[in-house]
Amino acid sequence: MSMSHPLSTLVPRILLASLLYCLPCTSALAESQLEFEEAETEAADDENVEDIESSKPLRKNIDKARKISHPDQTGASEAPESSPKTTKIAPHIDLKELAPPPGVQSFSPETGASETTEPKPEPEPKTATETTPEAPHDEVTPTVPNDQASNTDSTNTSAIDSTEEVAGAITLLGTEIMPGTSTRLSWSSGMQIAGLSQSTPVLVVNGSKPGPTLCLTGAVHGDELNGIEIVRRTLYDLDPEMLAGQVIGVPIVNLQGFQQGSRYLSDRRDLNRHFPGNPTGNLADRIAYSLFNEIISHCTMLVDIHTGSLKRTNLPQLRADMNIAEVRTFVKGFDRMAVVHSSGTTGMLRTAALDAGIVAVSMESGESLRIQEKQIKAGVNSLNSLMEKQNMISRLFVWGKPEPVYYDSYWIRAEHAGILFSKKKLGDRVIKGQVLGVVTDPITNASHAIHARDTGRIIGMAVDQVVMAGFAAYHIGAETEIPDEE
């Protein structure tokens, strides 16, 4: 009778014990991942709400309000020290016409500079040294009669006075844009696999006259489509010969999210919670750092364009920190656009820009994953009025009736789960106690009304959908007394 080797029974027992030991670990990891995803979903559920509910209250005395600390900068008029020594001259193009994209401008955290890969200029740009005209040789000086000398002197003096303020070239993403030029550049954070790297367009119009630098950003959340078209149409309608200053537009900031129809980056992080970024941080930190240092730092003014989140829609409005004097003045330039006081939260592009000395607001218009013509036109109209107010353009602009400033606003949450049926529309004025909508349980047929807590106007709301208890359903703006501006 043969006896089995002891190892033949020992090995399976060891494997079985190891498997049983690892099962709790695997379960714990799965639960940890689920908790992370639920936390991300919970944060997403109230992203549009958090901006309001975490806002610091408005100060009553504007003299004690926060002032923007402007660093020593000249906007985009001068190239940053990190720019390459040799820059290309951007070709002048009609932004409305079909044109091949230029080379990818990837940001290098090690050098802090833009690196150009696979350039495809159309037409081929010249370097700054090649465009400098040589002084003509053997120049003949004409003889001026004595009786005309005084007239000539006065003419030259007036010519010099009229050209005292001359617009200069700007350097952006390693490219020099001359005055009176509109062009298309491209930006990439350089955080993707090199062979799969894609760039997002950067539209630039450098006016023939000096002025401020306005930056417009869209689709920081990749599913917010209205902002993309607002930025494009605003830039396409500008004539560089008639523009004073510069306008820089990034229609699609979050290209990863845009391609996936998601508000997040590929790692499920919200880019608008990571500004001004960190060159050695996580993916969102690095992308935010690249955008902020390569483009946003050139701005003197910023409008970051968004929509409602997760099946919510917003009345065209500005989110602005009205505790800041410069911001209070800035929002007066937006035509037919309601203003909602919001101090913002840490990590937002608007908040980081303000900390960097850039006057900044967020624009909210419509809902995500939709192209809404009415909301797009409202956004373009308000940006045109802003540029007119800032003396950047001169047009026959007819101002509409001023929209109110909502110094106080609040969200009303559903107290029961079920299907939401709204009784009121976006923009409707409501009084205290009025029914805004009804949540119906499709199983028991029980209905529960949602009432307005105070008199105000619906400036944001959830579209009809299945909601859980605690879901933020209606954003009510209260027209409170305007604080004294001394």
C-alpha positions as CSV (number, residue, x, y, z in Angstrom):
1,M,0.0,0.0,0.0
2,S,1.5,3.3,-1.1
3,M,1.3,6.4,1.0
4,S,0.8,9.8,-0.6
5,H,3.5,12.3,-0.1
6,P,2.8,14.8,2.7
7,L,3.3,17.7,0.3
8,S,0.5,16.6,-2.0
9,T,-2.0,17.4,0.7
10,L,-0.2,20.3,2.3
11,V,0.1,22.5,-0.9
12,P,-3.7,22.6,-1.6
13,R,-4.3,23.4,2.0
14,I,-1.9,26.3,1.9
15,L,-3.5,27.6,-1.3
16,L,-7.0,27.3,0.2
17,A,-5.9,29.1,3.4
18,S,-4.3,31.9,1.3
19,L,-7.4,32.3,-0.8
20,L,-9.6,32.5,2.3
21,Y,-7.2,35.0,3.8
22,C,-7.3,37.3,0.7
23,L,-11.0,37.3,0.3
24,P,-11.7,39.9,3.0
25,C,-8.9,42.0,1.5
26,T,-10.5,41.8,-2.0
27,S,-13.9,42.7,-0.5
28,A,-12.4,45.6,1.4
29,L,-10.7,46.9,-1.8
30,A,-14.0,46.6,-3.7
31,E,-15.9,48.4,-1.0
32,S,-13.2,51.1,-0.9
33,Q,-13.5,51.6,-4.6
34,L,-17.3,51.7,-4.4
35,E,-17.1,54.3,-1.6
36,F,-14.7,56.4,-3.7
37,E,-17.1,56.3,-6.7
38,E,-20.0,57.1,-4.4
39,A,-18.1,60.0,-2.9
40,E,-17.3,61.3,-6.4
41,T,-21.0,60.9,-7.5
42,E,-22.2,62.7,-4.3
43,A,-19.7,65.6,-5.0
44,A,-20.9,65.8,-8.6
45,D,-24.6,65.8,-7.5
46,D,-24.1,69.0,-5.7
47,E,-21.3,70.7,-7.6
48,N,-23.6,73.4,-8.9
49,V,-25.1,73.8,-5.5
50,E,-21.9,73.9,-3.4
51,D,-20.9,77.1,-5.1
52,I,-23.9,78.8,-3.5
53,E,-24.3,77.1,-0.2
54,S,-20.6,77.5,0.7
55,S,-20.5,81.1,-0.3
56,K,-19.3,83.7,2.2
57,P,-22.0,86.3,3.0
58,L,-21.9,89.7,1.5
59,R,-20.2,92.5,3.5
60,K,-22.4,95.6,4.0
61,N,-19.6,98.1,3.8
62,I,-17.9,98.0,0.4
63,D,-14.9,100.1,1.8
64,K,-14.0,97.1,4.0
65,A,-14.4,94.7,1.1
66,R,-11.5,92.7,-0.3
67,K,-9.4,94.4,-2.9
68,I,-7.7,92.5,-5.7
69,S,-3.9,92.6,-5.4
70,H,-2.6,93.1,-8.9
71,P,0.9,91.8,-9.4
72,D,3.4,93.6,-11.5
73,Q,2.3,92.4,-14.9
74,T,1.3,93.7,-18.3
75,G,-1.1,91.0,-19.2
76,A,-0.1,89.2,-22.4
77,S,1.8,92.1,-23.8
78,E,5.1,90.7,-22.7
79,A,6.4,87.2,-23.0
80,P,6.9,85.3,-19.7
81,E,10.5,84.5,-18.8
82,S,9.8,80.8,-19.3
83,S,9.0,81.3,-23.0
84,P,11.5,79.9,-25.5
85,K,14.1,82.4,-26.9
86,T,13.1,81.7,-30.5
87,T,9.4,82.3,-31.2
88,K,7.4,82.0,-34.3
89,I,5.3,84.7,-35.8
90,A,1.6,83.6,-35.9
91,P,0.0,83.9,-39.3
92,H,-3.1,86.1,-39.6
93,I,-6.2,84.0,-40.5
94,D,-9.9,84.3,-40.6
95,L,-11.1,82.3,-37.6
96,K,-14.3,81.4,-39.4
97,E,-12.5,79.7,-42.3
98,L,-11.4,76.0,-42.2
99,A,-7.7,75.9,-41.3
100,P,-5.3,73.1,-40.3
101,P,-4.4,73.2,-36.6
102,P,-0.9,74.4,-35.7
103,G,1.6,72.2,-33.8
104,V,0.9,71.0,-30.3
105,Q,2.1,73.3,-27.6
106,S,2.9,71.0,-24.7
107,F,3.9,72.3,-21.3
108,S,7.1,71.1,-19.6
109,P,6.9,71.4,-15.8
110,E,10.7,70.9,-15.6
111,T,11.6,74.0,-17.6
112,G,8.3,75.8,-17.2
113,A,8.2,76.4,-21.0
114,S,6.2,75.4,-24.0
115,E,7.6,72.8,-26.3
116,T,6.4,72.7,-29.8
117,T,6.0,69.3,-31.5
118,E,5.0,68.5,-35.0
119,P,4.4,72.1,-36.2
120,K,2.1,72.6,-39.2
121,P,2.0,76.3,-39.8
122,E,-0.2,77.6,-42.5
123,P,1.2,79.7,-44.0
124,E,4.8,79.0,-42.8
125,P,5.5,81.6,-40.1
126,K,8.6,83.6,-39.9
127,T,10.8,84.2,-36.9
128,A,10.9,87.5,-35.2
129,T,14.3,88.3,-36.6
130,E,13.2,87.5,-40.2
131,T,10.4,90.0,-40.1
132,T,12.5,93.0,-39.1
133,P,12.9,95.3,-42.2
134,E,16.4,96.5,-43.0
135,A,17.0,100.2,-43.1
136,P,17.3,101.4,-46.8
137,H,20.8,102.4,-48.0
138,D,21.6,105.6,-49.8
139,E,18.5,107.3,-48.6
140,V,17.9,110.8,-50.1
141,T,16.8,113.5,-47.8
142,P,14.5,116.0,-49.5
143,T,15.1,119.7,-49.2
144,V,12.4,121.6,-47.4
145,P,11.9,125.3,-48.0
146,N,12.3,127.6,-45.0
147,D,8.8,128.9,-45.2
148,Q,7.4,125.3,-44.9
149,A,9.7,124.2,-42.1
150,S,7.4,125.3,-39.3
151,N,4.4,123.6,-40.9
152,T,6.4,120.4,-41.3
153,D,7.5,120.4,-37.7
154,S,4.0,120.8,-36.4
155,T,2.7,118.0,-38.7
156,N,5.4,115.7,-37.4
157,T,4.6,116.6,-33.8
158,S,0.9,115.8,-34.2
159,A,1.8,112.5,-35.9
160,I,3.9,111.5,-33.0
161,D,1.2,112.4,-30.5
162,S,-1.5,110.4,-32.4
163,T,0.7,107.3,-32.2
164,E,1.9,107.6,-28.6
165,E,0.0,104.5,-27.6
166,V,0.8,101.7,-30.0
167,A,-0.3,98.1,-29.5
168,G,2.5,95.6,-29.2
169,A,2.9,92.0,-30.1
170,I,2.0,89.4,-27.5
171,T,3.7,86.0,-27.0
172,L,1.6,83.1,-26.1
173,L,2.4,79.3,-26.2
174,G,5.8,80.1,-27.8
175,T,4.2,82.1,-30.6
176,E,4.3,85.8,-31.2
177,I,1.1,87.4,-32.3
178,M,1.5,90.8,-34.0
179,P,-1.0,93.6,-33.6
180,G,-4.0,93.4,-35.9
181,T,-3.8,89.6,-36.0
182,S,-6.3,86.9,-35.4
183,T,-4.9,83.4,-35.2
184,R,-5.5,79.8,-34.0
185,L,-2.9,78.2,-31.6
186,S,-3.2,75.0,-29.7
187,W,-2.5,73.9,-26.1
188,S,-1.8,70.5,-24.6
189,S,-0.9,69.8,-21.0
190,G,1.5,67.1,-22.3
191,M,0.1,64.6,-19.7
192,Q,-1.1,62.0,-22.2
193,I,0.8,59.2,-24.0
194,A,2.9,61.0,-26.6
195,G,1.6,59.1,-29.6
196,L,-2.0,59.7,-28.5
197,S,-1.6,63.3,-27.4
198,Q,-4.2,65.7,-28.6
199,S,-4.4,69.5,-28.4
200,T,-7.2,71.9,-27.8
201,P,-7.6,75.1,-29.9
202,V,-6.7,78.4,-28.5
203,L,-8.2,81.4,-30.4
204,V,-6.4,84.7,-30.2
205,V,-7.3,88.1,-31.5
206,N,-4.6,90.8,-30.9
207,G,-6.1,94.2,-31.6
208,S,-4.4,97.0,-33.5
209,K,-4.9,99.3,-30.5
210,P,-3.7,98.8,-26.9
211,G,-6.1,97.6,-24.2
212,P,-6.8,94.9,-21.6
213,T,-6.6,91.2,-22.1
214,L,-9.8,89.3,-21.8
215,C,-9.7,85.5,-21.5
216,L,-12.7,83.3,-22.1
217,T,-12.8,79.6,-21.1
218,G,-15.4,77.0,-21.9
219,A,-15.9,73.3,-21.1
220,V,-13.8,73.2,-18.0
221,H,-16.4,70.5,-17.4
222,G,-16.4,68.4,-20.6
223,D,-20.2,68.0,-20.8
224,E,-21.0,71.7,-20.7
225,L,-21.5,72.5,-24.4
226,N,-23.1,75.9,-24.4
227,G,-19.8,77.6,-23.3
228,I,-17.9,76.1,-26.3
229,E,-20.2,77.8,-28.8
230,I,-20.3,81.1,-26.8
231,V,-16.5,81.3,-26.9
232,R,-16.3,80.4,-30.6
233,R,-18.9,82.9,-31.7
234,T,-17.5,85.7,-29.6
235,L,-14.0,85.3,-31.1
236,Y,-15.3,84.8,-34.6
237,D,-17.1,88.1,-34.6
238,L,-14.1,90.2,-33.7
239,D,-12.2,92.4,-36.2
240,P,-8.6,92.8,-35.0
241,E,-8.3,96.1,-36.8
242,M,-11.1,97.5,-34.7
243,L,-10.2,95.8,-31.4
244,A,-8.4,97.5,-28.5
245,G,-6.5,94.9,-26.5
246,Q,-6.5,91.2,-26.8
247,V,-9.1,88.4,-26.5
248,I,-7.9,84.9,-25.8
249,G,-10.5,82.0,-26.0
250,V,-10.1,78.4,-25.0
251,P,-13.5,76.8,-26.2
252,I,-12.7,73.3,-24.8
253,V,-10.5,73.2,-21.7
254,N,-11.3,69.7,-20.7
255,L,-10.8,67.8,-24.0
256,Q,-10.8,64.4,-22.2
257,G,-14.2,65.0,-20.7
258,F,-15.6,66.5,-23.9
259,Q,-14.7,63.4,-25.9
260,Q,-16.3,61.1,-23.3
261,G,-19.4,63.3,-22.7
262,S,-18.3,63.6,-19.1
263,R,-17.8,66.6,-16.9
264,Y,-14.7,64.9,-15.4
265,L,-11.2,64.2,-16.5
266,S,-10.2,60.6,-17.3
267,D,-9.3,59.9,-13.6
268,R,-12.8,61.1,-12.5
269,R,-11.5,64.3,-10.9
270,D,-13.2,67.6,-11.3
271,L,-10.7,70.0,-13.0
272,N,-12.5,73.0,-11.5
273,R,-11.4,72.0,-8.0
274,H,-7.7,71.9,-8.7
275,F,-6.6,75.4,-9.8
276,P,-4.1,77.0,-9.9
277,G,-2.6,73.5,-10.0
278,N,0.6,71.8,-9.0
279,P,3.3,70.6,-11.4
280,T,4.1,67.6,-9.3
281,G,0.5,66.7,-8.1
282,N,-2.1,64.4,-9.5
283,L,-3.4,64.5,-13.2
284,A,-5.9,67.3,-12.5
285,D,-3.3,69.3,-10.6
286,R,-0.9,69.1,-13.5
287,I,-3.4,70.0,-16.2
288,A,-4.7,72.9,-14.1
289,Y,-1.1,74.1,-13.6
290,S,-0.3,74.0,-17.3
291,L,-3.5,75.9,-18.3
292,F,-3.1,78.5,-15.6
293,N,0.6,79.3,-16.2
294,E,0.5,79.0,-20.0
295,I,-2.7,80.9,-20.7
296,I,-4.6,82.3,-17.7
297,S,-1.7,84.1,-16.2
298,H,-1.7,86.4,-19.3
299,C,-5.2,87.7,-18.6
300,T,-6.3,90.9,-16.9
301,M,-9.9,89.7,-17.0
302,L,-11.5,86.3,-17.1
303,V,-14.9,84.9,-17.8
304,D,-15.2,81.1,-17.1
305,I,-18.4,79.8,-18.8
306,H,-20.4,76.9,-17.4
307,T,-23.9,75.3,-17.4
308,G,-26.0,73.6,-14.8
309,S,-24.8,70.2,-13.6
310,L,-26.5,66.8,-13.6
311,K,-29.8,67.5,-15.2
312,R,-30.1,71.0,-13.8
313,T,-30.5,74.2,-15.8
314,N,-29.5,77.8,-15.0
315,L,-31.0,81.1,-16.0
316,P,-28.2,83.1,-17.8
317,Q,-26.3,84.5,-14.8
318,L,-22.9,85.5,-13.4
319,R,-21.5,84.0,-10.3
320,A,-19.4,86.8,-8.8
321,D,-17.7,87.6,-5.5
322,M,-19.5,90.9,-4.8
323,N,-17.3,91.4,-1.7
324,I,-14.5,92.6,-4.2
325,A,-14.9,96.2,-5.4
326,E,-13.3,95.5,-8.8
327,V,-15.7,92.7,-9.4
328,R,-18.7,94.8,-8.5
329,T,-17.7,97.3,-11.2
330,F,-16.8,94.5,-13.7
331,V,-20.2,92.9,-13.6
332,K,-21.9,96.1,-14.7
333,G,-20.6,95.6,-18.2
334,F,-22.7,92.5,-18.8
335,D,-26.0,93.2,-20.5
336,R,-29.2,91.4,-19.6
337,M,-27.3,89.1,-17.3
338,A,-28.5,88.4,-13.7
339,V,-25.7,88.5,-11.0
340,V,-25.6,86.0,-8.1
341,H,-23.3,86.7,-5.3
342,S,-20.9,83.8,-4.7
343,S,-17.5,83.9,-3.1
344,G,-16.5,80.7,-4.8
345,T,-14.7,77.7,-3.4
346,T,-11.0,76.7,-3.2
347,G,-9.7,75.2,-6.4
348,M,-12.1,76.9,-8.8
349,L,-10.6,78.7,-11.8
350,R,-12.4,81.9,-10.9
351,T,-11.1,81.8,-7.3
352,A,-7.5,81.1,-8.4
353,A,-7.7,83.9,-10.9
354,L,-8.9,86.4,-8.3
355,D,-6.0,85.3,-6.0
356,A,-3.6,86.0,-8.9
357,G,-4.9,89.5,-9.4
358,I,-7.2,88.8,-12.3
359,V,-10.7,90.2,-12.3
360,A,-12.8,87.0,-12.8
361,V,-16.4,85.8,-12.8
362,S,-18.2,82.6,-13.8
363,M,-21.0,82.7,-16.3
364,E,-23.8,80.0,-16.0
365,S,-26.2,79.5,-18.9
366,G,-28.5,76.5,-19.6
367,E,-27.9,72.8,-18.9
368,S,-25.2,70.3,-19.7
369,L,-25.0,68.0,-22.7
370,R,-27.2,70.3,-24.8
371,I,-26.7,73.1,-27.3
372,Q,-29.3,75.8,-26.5
373,E,-29.4,78.6,-29.0
374,K,-31.2,81.1,-26.7
375,Q,-28.7,80.6,-23.9
376,I,-25.8,80.9,-26.4
377,K,-27.1,84.1,-27.8
378,A,-27.5,85.5,-24.3
379,G,-23.9,84.7,-23.5
380,V,-22.5,86.2,-26.7
381,N,-24.6,89.4,-26.3
382,S,-23.3,89.9,-22.7
383,L,-19.7,89.4,-23.7
384,N,-20.1,91.9,-26.5
385,S,-21.5,94.4,-24.1
386,L,-18.6,93.7,-21.7
387,M,-16.0,94.5,-24.4
388,E,-17.9,97.7,-25.3
389,K,-18.0,98.7,-21.7
390,Q,-14.2,98.1,-21.4
391,N,-13.7,100.2,-24.5
392,M,-12.3,97.2,-26.4
393,I,-14.8,97.5,-29.3
394,S,-17.0,100.4,-30.5
395,R,-20.4,99.3,-31.8
396,L,-23.9,100.6,-31.8
397,F,-25.0,98.6,-28.8
398,V,-28.5,98.8,-27.5
399,W,-28.6,97.9,-23.8
400,G,-31.5,96.0,-22.5
401,K,-33.3,96.3,-19.2
402,P,-30.9,95.7,-16.3
403,E,-31.2,92.3,-14.6
404,P,-31.2,92.3,-10.8
405,V,-28.3,91.4,-8.5
406,Y,-29.1,88.6,-6.2
407,Y,-27.1,89.2,-3.1
408,D,-28.8,86.3,-1.4
409,S,-29.9,83.0,-2.9
410,Y,-30.7,79.5,-1.7
411,W,-31.4,76.0,-3.0
412,I,-34.6,74.1,-2.0
413,R,-34.2,70.4,-1.6
414,A,-36.7,67.6,-2.2
415,E,-37.8,66.0,1.1
416,H,-39.0,62.8,-0.5
417,A,-37.9,60.4,-3.3
418,G,-39.9,60.0,-6.5
419,I,-40.5,61.6,-9.8
420,L,-40.3,65.4,-9.9
421,F,-42.9,67.3,-11.8
422,S,-42.3,71.1,-11.8
423,K,-45.2,73.5,-11.7
424,K,-43.0,76.6,-12.4
425,K,-40.5,77.4,-15.1
426,L,-37.0,78.8,-15.1
427,G,-37.1,82.6,-14.6
428,D,-40.6,82.6,-12.9
429,R,-41.1,84.9,-9.9
430,V,-42.5,83.1,-6.9
431,I,-43.9,84.1,-3.5
432,K,-43.4,82.5,-0.1
433,G,-45.4,79.3,0.2
434,Q,-46.1,78.9,-3.5
435,V,-45.9,75.3,-4.9
436,L,-42.8,75.0,-7.2
437,G,-43.2,71.3,-8.0
438,V,-44.5,67.9,-6.9
439,V,-42.6,64.7,-6.2
440,T,-44.7,61.7,-6.8
441,D,-43.9,58.1,-5.6
442,P,-44.7,55.9,-8.6
443,I,-45.3,52.9,-6.4
444,T,-47.6,54.3,-3.7
445,N,-48.9,57.3,-5.7
446,A,-48.1,59.5,-2.7
447,S,-47.4,63.1,-3.8
448,H,-45.4,65.7,-1.9
449,A,-45.3,69.4,-2.8
450,I,-42.1,71.5,-2.8
451,H,-42.9,75.1,-1.5
452,A,-40.9,78.3,-1.9
453,R,-39.4,79.4,1.4
454,D,-39.3,83.1,0.5
455,T,-40.3,85.5,-2.3
456,G,-37.8,85.5,-5.2
457,R,-37.1,84.2,-8.7
458,I,-36.2,80.8,-10.0
459,I,-32.6,81.2,-11.3
460,G,-31.8,77.5,-11.4
461,M,-33.8,74.3,-11.3
462,A,-33.7,70.6,-11.9
463,V,-35.4,69.3,-15.0
464,D,-38.2,66.8,-14.4
465,Q,-36.5,63.5,-13.4
466,V,-36.3,60.8,-10.7
467,V,-35.0,62.4,-7.5
468,M,-33.9,61.2,-4.1
469,A,-34.6,62.8,-0.8
470,G,-32.2,65.7,-0.3
471,F,-31.8,66.4,-4.1
472,A,-31.3,70.2,-4.7
473,A,-34.3,71.0,-7.0
474,Y,-34.8,74.8,-7.1
475,H,-32.4,77.7,-6.8
476,I,-34.2,80.8,-5.7
477,G,-32.7,84.3,-5.9
478,A,-33.8,86.9,-3.4
479,E,-33.7,90.5,-4.4
480,T,-32.4,92.0,-1.2
481,E,-31.4,95.5,-0.4
482,I,-28.3,96.7,-2.2
483,P,-25.5,97.5,0.2
484,D,-24.2,101.0,0.3
485,E,-21.3,101.8,-2.1
486,E,-19.4,104.6,-0.6
